[in-house]
Amino acid sequence: MYRDDRNIDFAEIESFVEPLGPAVEKKPADSSGKTAEKTNADKDEKKPIRAKEFLDGSILTREGMTRQLPFVLFLTLLAVLYIGNRYHAERMVRKITETELEVKNLRAEQITIAAELMNISKPSEVAAIVDAKSLGLKPSVEPPKKLIRKRNP
């Protein structure tokens, strides 16, 4: 739709609406009769950052820096969380490595003990141990008998 299609006088409406551009300050007329206009952009003219301002901390008092302070604090918080997370992850990796090494050693020990137990439990080894300790036990010569229980009707 175009302005010509409507029955509204836009000249009257535009006088009530503020312009969307930078704010304009009007100063009283000087001796020449001209009004001095200065925009906020001119007022906040970007000054170069100097090493002296950075070192003595006066850079933090600039308006642009004070407006960005919440964002800078947020970034600082994120950096601290990132460092803490990294430290925690490295600690967990160290613990996991130590635990894996311990499991590996325990598994090797378990296999060794199981092999020794199997070797000791052989009938020939049991007889040799009994003879060495002179317990007076002798292996049976006759085979074992099976006991059968009769049922009463």
C-alpha positions as CSV (number, residue, x, y, z in Angstrom):
1,M,0.0,0.0,0.0
2,Y,1.1,3.5,-0.8
3,R,0.6,6.7,1.1
4,D,-1.6,8.0,-1.7
5,D,-4.1,5.1,-1.3
6,R,-5.0,6.1,2.3
7,N,-7.0,9.0,3.6
8,I,-4.4,9.9,6.2
9,D,-2.3,13.0,6.2
10,F,1.2,11.6,7.0
11,A,2.7,15.1,7.3
12,E,0.7,15.5,10.5
13,I,1.6,12.1,11.9
14,E,5.3,12.4,11.1
15,S,5.5,15.5,13.3
16,F,4.5,13.5,16.3
17,V,6.9,10.6,15.7
18,E,10.5,10.9,16.7
19,P,13.1,10.0,14.0
20,L,14.8,6.7,14.3
21,G,18.2,8.0,13.6
22,P,20.8,9.1,16.2
23,A,19.5,11.5,18.8
24,V,20.1,15.2,18.0
25,E,20.9,17.8,20.6
26,K,20.0,21.3,19.7
27,K,22.1,24.0,21.4
28,P,21.0,27.6,21.6
29,A,22.1,29.7,18.7
30,D,25.5,31.3,18.9
31,S,26.3,34.8,18.0
32,S,26.1,34.0,14.3
33,G,22.4,32.9,14.7
34,K,23.0,29.3,13.7
35,T,21.9,26.5,15.9
36,A,24.6,24.0,16.8
37,E,23.5,20.4,16.4
38,K,25.5,17.5,17.8
39,T,24.6,13.9,17.6
40,N,25.4,11.3,20.3
41,A,27.6,9.5,17.8
42,D,29.8,12.6,17.7
43,K,29.7,12.9,21.5
44,D,30.9,9.3,21.9
45,E,33.6,9.7,19.3
46,K,35.8,6.6,19.4
47,K,39.1,7.5,20.9
48,P,42.1,5.2,20.3
49,I,43.0,3.0,23.2
50,R,46.4,3.9,24.5
51,A,48.7,1.7,26.5
52,K,48.7,4.2,29.4
53,E,44.9,3.9,29.7
54,F,45.1,0.2,29.6
55,L,47.8,0.0,32.2
56,D,46.4,2.5,34.7
57,G,42.8,1.1,34.4
58,S,41.2,4.2,33.1
59,I,40.0,2.3,30.1
60,L,37.4,0.6,32.4
61,T,35.7,3.9,33.1
62,R,34.8,4.6,29.5
63,E,31.1,4.5,28.8
64,G,31.4,1.7,26.2
65,M,33.3,-0.4,28.6
66,T,30.8,0.1,31.5
67,R,28.0,-0.9,29.2
68,Q,29.8,-4.1,28.2
69,L,30.6,-5.0,31.9
70,P,27.8,-7.6,32.3
71,F,28.9,-9.4,29.1
72,V,32.6,-9.3,30.2
73,L,31.6,-10.8,33.6
74,F,29.6,-13.5,31.8
75,L,32.6,-14.3,29.6
76,T,34.8,-14.4,32.7
77,L,32.4,-16.8,34.4
78,L,32.4,-19.0,31.3
79,A,36.2,-19.0,31.3
80,V,36.4,-20.0,34.9
81,L,33.9,-22.8,34.3
82,Y,35.8,-24.0,31.3
83,I,39.1,-24.1,33.3
84,G,37.4,-25.9,36.1
85,N,35.9,-28.4,33.7
86,R,39.2,-29.0,32.1
87,Y,40.9,-29.6,35.4
88,H,38.2,-32.0,36.5
89,A,38.4,-34.0,33.2
90,E,42.2,-34.3,33.5
91,R,41.8,-35.6,37.1
92,M,39.2,-38.1,36.0
93,V,41.5,-39.3,33.1
94,R,44.3,-39.8,35.6
95,K,42.0,-41.8,37.9
96,I,40.7,-44.0,35.1
97,T,44.3,-44.7,34.0
98,E,45.3,-45.7,37.5
99,T,42.2,-47.9,37.9
100,E,42.8,-49.6,34.5
101,L,46.4,-50.4,35.6
102,E,45.2,-51.8,38.9
103,V,42.5,-53.9,37.2
104,K,45.2,-55.3,34.8
105,N,47.5,-56.2,37.8
106,L,44.7,-57.8,39.7
107,R,43.6,-59.8,36.7
108,A,47.1,-61.1,36.3
109,E,47.3,-62.0,40.0
110,Q,43.9,-63.8,39.8
111,I,45.1,-65.9,36.8
112,T,48.3,-66.8,38.7
113,I,46.5,-67.8,41.9
114,A,43.9,-69.9,39.9
115,A,46.7,-71.7,38.1
116,E,48.5,-72.5,41.4
117,L,45.2,-73.7,42.9
118,M,44.6,-76.0,40.0
119,N,48.1,-77.4,40.2
120,I,47.9,-77.9,44.0
121,S,44.5,-79.7,43.8
122,K,45.8,-82.5,41.5
123,P,45.7,-85.9,43.4
124,S,49.5,-86.4,42.8
125,E,50.3,-83.0,44.2
126,V,48.1,-83.6,47.3
127,A,49.8,-86.9,47.9
128,A,53.2,-85.3,47.7
129,I,52.2,-82.5,50.1
130,V,50.9,-85.1,52.6
131,D,54.1,-87.1,52.4
132,A,56.2,-84.0,52.8
133,K,54.3,-83.0,56.0
134,S,54.3,-86.6,57.2
135,L,50.7,-86.7,58.2
136,G,50.6,-90.5,57.9
137,L,47.9,-90.5,55.3
138,K,48.1,-92.9,52.3
139,P,46.1,-92.9,49.1
140,S,43.5,-95.7,48.9
141,V,44.4,-98.6,46.7
142,E,40.8,-99.9,46.1
143,P,38.3,-97.9,44.2
144,P,35.4,-96.2,46.1
145,K,32.2,-98.2,46.6
146,K,28.8,-96.9,45.7
147,L,26.2,-97.0,48.5
148,I,22.7,-98.0,47.5
149,R,19.8,-97.3,49.7
150,K,16.8,-99.6,49.6
151,R,13.4,-98.1,49.7
152,N,10.8,-99.4,52.1
153,P,7.4,-100.0,50.4
